[in-house]
Amino acid sequence: MTLAALSGETLARRLQAATPDAVVGWDDAAVWVAPHAMSLAASVLHDDPELDFKYLNAVSAIDFVEHFELVYHLTSLAKEHTGIVRSRVYGREEPTAASVVSVWKGADFQEREIWDLMGVRFTGHPNMKRIMLWEGFDGHPLRKDFL
């Protein structure tokens, strides 16, 4: 089975129809969603019958120093397509984005790993605590400014 990649524009148009304020941009490969709107956007991506993204492949984070970027890789096995959703999270002190655990249970450990290693906190996560390092560890070791 070969999966087709949906364009960022296709994803953006579907999201804008249901959540007009969530989309902040798109390109050929991905749609950018406001970090506070990730949970709502995830619900649309999951429940929209044309998108049907029931499977979250991965959530990862990139530290660009001036911002963090969250990257969500999604798959619809029923529709045989994939999609990429990105979100820019600004701030070094308390970067936050809305959790998608209520939509995709598989995000649980992935969001905790991002919190632990990068310091991006996910609001609404049911168990936002370290998963790899011990409680009380000072800092987030995958940040570019970690000493």
Contact map, one row per residue, 1 for C-alpha under 8 A:
111000000000000000000000000000000000000000000000000000000000000000000000000000010000000000000000000000000000000000000000000000000000000000000000000
111100000000000000000000000000000000000000000000000000000000000000000000000000010000000000000000000000000000000000000000000000000000000000000000000
111110000000000000000000000000000000000000000000000000000000000000000000000000011100000000000000000000000000000000000000000000000000000000000000000
011111000000000000000000000000000000000000000000000000000000000000000000000000011100000000000000000000000000000000000000000000000000000000000000000
001111100000000000000000000010000000000000000000000000000000000000000000000000001110000000000000000000000000000000000000000000000000000000000000000
000111110110000000000000000010000000000000000000000000000000000000000000000000001110000000000000000000000000000000000000000000000000000000000000000
000011111110000000000000001111100000000000000000000000000000000000000000000000000010000000000000000000000000000000000000000000000000000000000000000
000001111111000000000000011111100000000000000000000000000000000000000000000000000011100000000000000000000000000000000000000000000000000000000000000
000000111111100000000000011101100000000000000000000000000000000000000000000000000000000000000000000000000000000000000000000000000000000000000000000
000001111111110000000000000000000000000000000000000000000000000000000000000000000000000000000000000000000000000000000000000000000000000000000000000
000001111111111000000000000001100000000000000000000000000000000000000000000000000010000000000000000000000000000000000000000000000000000000000000000
000000011111111100000010110000110000000000000000000000000000000000000000000000000000000000000000000000000000000000000000000000000000000000000000000
000000001111111110000000000000000000000000000000000000000000000000000000000000000000000000000000000000000000000000000000000000000000000000000000000
000000000111111111000000000000000000000000000000000000000000000000000000000000000000000000000000000000000000000000000000000000000000000000000000000
000000000011111111110110000000000000000010011000000000000000000000000000000000000000000000000000000000000000000000000000000000000000000000000000000
000000000001111111111110000000000000000000000000000000000000000000000000000000000000000000000000000000000000000000000000000000000000000000000000000
000000000000111111110000000000000000000000000000000000000000000000000000000000000000000000000000000000000000000000000000000000000000000000000000000
000000000000011111110000000000000000000000010000000000000000000000000000000000000000000000000000000000000000000000000000000000000000000000000000000
000000000000001111111110000000000000000110000000000000000000000000000000000000000000000000000000000000000000000000000000000000000000000000000000000
000000000000001111111110000000000000000000000000000000000000000000000000000000000000000000000000000000000000000000000000000000000000000000000000000
000000000000000100111111000000000000000000000000000000000000000000000000000000000000000000000000000000000000000000000000000000000000000000000000000
000000000000001100111111000000001100110010000000000000000000000000000000000000000000000000000000000000000000000000000000000000000000000000000000000
000000000001001100111111100000111100000000000000000000000000000000000000000000000000000000000000000000000000000000000000000000000000000000000000000
000000000000000000001111110000111100000000000000000000000000000000000000000000000000000000000000000000000000000000000000000000000000000000000000000
000000000001000000000011111000111000000000000000000000000000000000000000000000000000000000000000000000000000000000000000000000000000000000000000000
000000011001000000000001111111110000000000000000000000000000000000000000000000000000000000000000000000000000000000000000000000000000000000000000000
000000111000000000000000111111100000000000000000000000000000000000000000000000000000000000000000000000000000000000000000000000000000000000000000000
000000111000000000000000011111000000000000000000000000000000000000000000000000000000000000000000000000000000000000000000000000000000000000000000000
000011110000000000000000011111100000000000000000000000000000000000000000000000000011000000000000000000000000000000000000000000000000000000000000000
000000111010000000000000011111110000000000000000000000000000000000000000000000000011110000000000000000000000000000000000000000000000000000000000000
000000111011000000000011111011111000000000000000000000000000000000000000000000000001110000000000000000000000000000000000000000000000000000000000000
000000000001000000000011110001111100000000000000000000000000000000000000000000000000111100000000000000000000000000000000000000000000000000000000000
000000000000000000000111100000111110110010000000000000000000000000000000000000000000111100000000000000000000000000000000000000000000000000000000000
000000000000000000000111000000011111110000000000000000000000000000000000000000000000001100000000000000000000000000000000000000000000000000000000000
000000000000000000000000000000001111110000000000000000000000000000000000000000000000001110000001110000000000000000000000000000000000000000000000000
000000000000000000000000000000000111111000000000000000000000000000000000000000000000000000000001110000000000000000000000000000000000000000000000000
000000000000000000000100000000001111111110000000000000000000000000000000000000000000000000000000110000000000000000000000000000000000000000000000000
000000000000000000000100000000001111111111000000000000000000000000000000000000000000001000000000111100000000000000000000000000000000000000000000000
000000000000000000000000000000000001111111100000000000000000000000000000000000000000000000000000011101100000000000000000000000000000000000000000000
000000000000000000100000000000000000111111110000000000000000000000000000000000000000000000000000000000000000000000000000000000000000000000000000000
000000000000001000100100000000001000111111111000000000000000000000000000000000000000000000000000000000000000000000000000000000000000000000000000000
000000000000000000000000000000000000011111111100000000000000000000000000000000000000000000000000000100100000000000000000000000000000000000000000000
000000000000000000000000000000000000001111111110000000000000000000000000000000000000000000000000000000100000000000000000000000000000000000000000000
000000000000001001000000000000000000000111111111000000000000000000000000000000000000000000000000000000000000000000000000000000000000000000000000000
000000000000001000000000000000000000000011111111001110000000000000000000000000000000000000000000000000000000000000000000000000000000000000000000000
000000000000000000000000000000000000000001111111001111000000000000000000000000000000000000000000000000100000000000000000000000000000000000000000000
000000000000000000000000000000000000000000111111101110000000000000000000000000000000000000000000000000000000000000000000000000000000000000000000000
000000000000000000000000000000000000000000011111111100000000000000000000000000000000000000000000000000000000000000000000000000000000000000000000000
000000000000000000000000000000000000000000000011111100000000000000000000000000000000000000000000000000000000000000000000000000000000000000000000000
000000000000000000000000000000000000000000000001111100000000000000000000000000100000000000000000000000000000000000000000000000000000000000000000000
000000000000000000000000000000000000000000001111111110000000000000000000000100100000000000000000000000000000000000000000000000000000000000000000000
000000000000000000000000000000000000000000001111111111000000000000000000000101100000000000000000000000000000000000000000000000000000000000000000000
000000000000000000000000000000000000000000001110001111110000000000000000011110000100000000000000000000000000000000000000000000000000000000000000000
000000000000000000000000000000000000000000000100000111110000000000000000011110000000000000000000000000010000000000000000000000000000000000000000000
000000000000000000000000000000000000000000000000000011111000000000000000011110000000000000000000000000010000000000000000000000000000000000000000000
000000000000000000000000000000000000000000000000000011111110000000000001111000000000000000000000000000010110000000000000000000000000000000000000000
000000000000000000000000000000000000000000000000000000111110000000000001111000000000000000000000000000000000000000000000000000000000000000000000000
000000000000000000000000000000000000000000000000000000011111000000000011110000000000000000000000000000000010010000000000000000000000000000000000000
000000000000000000000000000000000000000000000000000000011111100000000111100000000000000000000000000000000010011000000000000000000000000000000000000
000000000000000000000000000000000000000000000000000000000111110000000111000000000000000000000000000000000000010001000000000000000000000000000000000
000000000000000000000000000000000000000000000000000000000011111000011110000000000000000000000000000000000000000001000100000000000000000000000000000
000000000000000000000000000000000000000000000000000000000001111100011100000000000000000000000000000000000000000000000000000000000000000000000000000
000000000000000000000000000000000000000000000000000000000000111111111000000000000000000000000000000000000000000000000100000000000000000000000011000
000000000000000000000000000000000000000000000000000000000000011111111000000000000000000000000000000000000000000000000000000000000000000000000000000
000000000000000000000000000000000000000000000000000000000000001111110000000000000000000000000000000000000000000000000000000000000000000000000001100
000000000000000000000000000000000000000000000000000000000000001111110000000000000000000001100000000000000000000000000000000000000000000000000000000
000000000000000000000000000000000000000000000000000000000000001111111000000000000000000111110000000000000000000000000000000000000000000000000000000
000000000000000000000000000000000000000000000000000000000000111111111100000000000000000111000000000000000000000000000000000000000000000000000000000
000000000000000000000000000000000000000000000000000000000000111100111110000000000000011110000000000000000000000000000000000000000000000000000000000
000000000000000000000000000000000000000000000000000000000011110000011111000000000000011110000000000000000000000000000000000000000000000000000000000
000000000000000000000000000000000000000000000000000000000111100000001111100000000001111000000000000000000000000000000000000000000000000000000000000
000000000000000000000000000000000000000000000000000000011111000000000111110000000001110000000000000000000000000000000000000000000000000000000000000
000000000000000000000000000000000000000000000000000000011110000000000011111000000111100000000000000000000000000000000000000000000000000000000000000
000000000000000000000000000000000000000000000000000011111100000000000001111100000111100000000000000000000000000000000000000000000000000000000000000
000000000000000000000000000000000000000000000000000011111000000000000000111110011110000000000000000000000000000000000000000000000000000000000000000
000000000000000000000000000000000000000000000000001111100000000000000000011111111100000000000000000000000000000000000000000000000000000000000000000
000000000000000000000000000000000000000000000000000011100000000000000000001111111000000000000000000000000000000000000000000000000000000000000000000
000000000000000000000000000000000000000000000000000100000000000000000000000111110000000000000000000000000000000000000000000000000000000000000000000
000000000000000000000000000000000000000000000000011100000000000000000000000111111000000000000000000000000000000000000000000000000000000000000000000
111100000000000000000000000000000000000000000000000000000000000000000000001111111100000000000000000000000000000000000000000000000000000000000000000
001111000000000000000000000000000000000000000000000000000000000000000000001110111110000000000000000000000000000000000000000000000000000000000000000
001111000000000000000000000000000000000000000000000010000000000000000000111100011111000000000000000000000000000000000000000000000000000000000000000
000011110010000000000000000011000000000000000000000000000000000000000000111000001111100000000000000000000000000000000000000000000000000000000000000
000000010000000000000000000011100000000000000000000000000000000000000011110000000111110000000000000000000000000000000000000000000000000000000000000
000000010000000000000000000001111000000000000000000000000000000000000011110000000011111000000000000000000000000000000000000000000000000000000000000
000000000000000000000000000001111000000000000000000000000000000000001111000000000001111100000000000000000000000000000000000000000000000000000000000
000000000000000000000000000000011110010000000000000000000000000000001110000000000000111110000000000000000000000000000000000000000000000000000000000
000000000000000000000000000000011110000000000000000000000000000000111100000000000000011111000000000000000000000000000000000000000000000000000000000
000000000000000000000000000000000010000000000000000000000000000000111100000000000000001111100011100000000000000000000000000000000000000000000000000
000000000000000000000000000000000000000000000000000000000000000001110000000000000000000111110010000000000000000000000000000000000000000000000000000
000000000000000000000000000000000000000000000000000000000000000001100000000000000000000011111110000000000000000000000000000000000000000000000000000
000000000000000000000000000000000000000000000000000000000000000000100000000000000000000001111110000000000000000000000000000000000000000000000000000
000000000000000000000000000000000000000000000000000000000000000000000000000000000000000000111110000000000000000000000000000000000000000000000000000
000000000000000000000000000000000000000000000000000000000000000000000000000000000000000000111111000000000000000000000011100000000000000000000000000
000000000000000000000000000000000000000000000000000000000000000000000000000000000000000011111111100000000000000000000011100000000000000000000000000
000000000000000000000000000000000011000000000000000000000000000000000000000000000000000010000111110000000000000000000001111000000000000000000000000
000000000000000000000000000000000011110000000000000000000000000000000000000000000000000010000011111000000000000000000001111000000000000000000000000
000000000000000000000000000000000011111000000000000000000000000000000000000000000000000000000001111100000000000000000000011110000000000000000000000
000000000000000000000000000000000000011000000000000000000000000000000000000000000000000000000000111111000000001000000000011110000000000000000000000
000000000000000000000000000000000000011001000000000000000000000000000000000000000000000000000000011111111010000000000000000010000000000000000000000
000000000000000000000000000000000000000000000000000000000000000000000000000000000000000000000000001111111111000000000000000010000000000000000000000
000000000000000000000000000000000000001000000000000000000000000000000000000000000000000000000000001111111000000000000000000000000000000000000000000
000000000000000000000000000000000000001001100100000000000000000000000000000000000000000000000000000111111000000000000000000000000000000000000000000
000000000000000000000000000000000000000000000000000001110000000000000000000000000000000000000000000111111110000000000000000000000000000000000000000
000000000000000000000000000000000000000000000000000000000000000000000000000000000000000000000000000111111111000000000000000000000000000000000000000
000000000000000000000000000000000000000000000000000000010000000000000000000000000000000000000000000010011111110000000000000000000000000000000000000
000000000000000000000000000000000000000000000000000000010110000000000000000000000000000000000000000110011111111000000000000000000000000000000000000
000000000000000000000000000000000000000000000000000000000000000000000000000000000000000000000000000010001111111100000000000010000000000000000000000
000000000000000000000000000000000000000000000000000000000000000000000000000000000000000000000000000000000111111110000000000000000010000000000000000
000000000000000000000000000000000000000000000000000000000111000000000000000000000000000000000000000000000111111111000000000000000000000000000000000
000000000000000000000000000000000000000000000000000000000010000000000000000000000000000000000000001000000011111111100000110000000000000000000000000
000000000000000000000000000000000000000000000000000000000000000000000000000000000000000000000000000000000001111111110000000000011110000000000000000
000000000000000000000000000000000000000000000000000000000000000000000000000000000000000000000000000000000000111111111100000000000111000000000000000
000000000000000000000000000000000000000000000000000000000001100000000000000000000000000000000000000000000000011111111111100000000000000000000000000
000000000000000000000000000000000000000000000000000000000000000000000000000000000000000000000000000000000000001111111111110000011100000000010000000
000000000000000000000000000000000000000000000000000000000000000000000000000000000000000000000000000000000000000111111110000000001111100000010000000
000000000000000000000000000000000000000000000000000000000000000000000000000000000000000000000000000000000000000011111110000000000000000000011110000
000000000000000000000000000000000000000000000000000000000000101000000000000000000000000000000000000000000000000011111111000000000000000000011110000
000000000000000000000000000000000000000000000000000000000000000000000000000000000000000000000110000000000000000001111111100000000000000000110010000
000000000000000000000000000000000000000000000000000000000000000000000000000000000000000000000111100000000000000001100111110000000000000000000000000
000000000000000000000000000000000000000000000000000000000000000000000000000000000000000000000111100000000000001001100011111000010000000000000000000
000000000000000000000000000000000000000000000000000000000000000000000000000000000000000000000001111000000000001000100001111110010000000000000000000
000000000000000000000000000000000000000000000000000000000000000000000000000000000000000000000001111000000000000000000000111110000000000000000000000
000000000000000000000000000000000000000000000000000000000000000000000000000000000000000000000000011000000000000000000000011111000000000000000000000
000000000000000000000000000000000000000000000000000000000000000000000000000000000000000000000000011110000001000000000000011111110000000000000000000
000000000000000000000000000000000000000000000000000000000000000000000000000000000000000000000000000000000000000000000000000111110000000000000000000
000000000000000000000000000000000000000000000000000000000000000000000000000000000000000000000000000000000000000000000000000011111000000000000000000
000000000000000000000000000000000000000000000000000000000000000000000000000000000000000000000000000000000000000100100000110011111100000000000000000
000000000000000000000000000000000000000000000000000000000000000000000000000000000000000000000000000000000000000100110000000000111110001000000000000
000000000000000000000000000000000000000000000000000000000000000000000000000000000000000000000000000000000000000110110000000000011111111000000000000
000000000000000000000000000000000000000000000000000000000000000000000000000000000000000000000000000000000000100110010000000000001111110000000000000
000000000000000000000000000000000000000000000000000000000000000000000000000000000000000000000000000000000000000010010000000000000111110000000000000
000000000000000000000000000000000000000000000000000000000000000000000000000000000000000000000000000000000000000000010000000000000111111010000000000
000000000000000000000000000000000000000000000000000000000000000000000000000000000000000000000000000000000000000000000000000000000111111110000000000
000000000000000000000000000000000000000000000000000000000000000000000000000000000000000000000000000000000000000000000000000000001100111110000000000
000000000000000000000000000000000000000000000000000000000000000000000000000000000000000000000000000000000000000000000000000000000000011111000000000
000000000000000000000000000000000000000000000000000000000000000000000000000000000000000000000000000000000000000000000000000000000000111111100000000
000000000000000000000000000000000000000000000000000000000000000000000000000000000000000000000000000000000000000000000000000000000000000111110000000
000000000000000000000000000000000000000000000000000000000000000000000000000000000000000000000000000000000000000000000010000000000000000011111000010
000000000000000000000000000000000000000000000000000000000000000000000000000000000000000000000000000000000000000000111110000000000000000001111110010
000000000000000000000000000000000000000000000000000000000000000000000000000000000000000000000000000000000000000000001100000000000000000000111110011
000000000000000000000000000000000000000000000000000000000000000000000000000000000000000000000000000000000000000000001100000000000000000000011111010
000000000000000000000000000000000000000000000000000000000000001000000000000000000000000000000000000000000000000000001110000000000000000000011111110
000000000000000000000000000000000000000000000000000000000000001010000000000000000000000000000000000000000000000000000000000000000000000000000111110
000000000000000000000000000000000000000000000000000000000000000010000000000000000000000000000000000000000000000000000000000000000000000000000011111
000000000000000000000000000000000000000000000000000000000000000000000000000000000000000000000000000000000000000000000000000000000000000000111111111
000000000000000000000000000000000000000000000000000000000000000000000000000000000000000000000000000000000000000000000000000000000000000000001000111
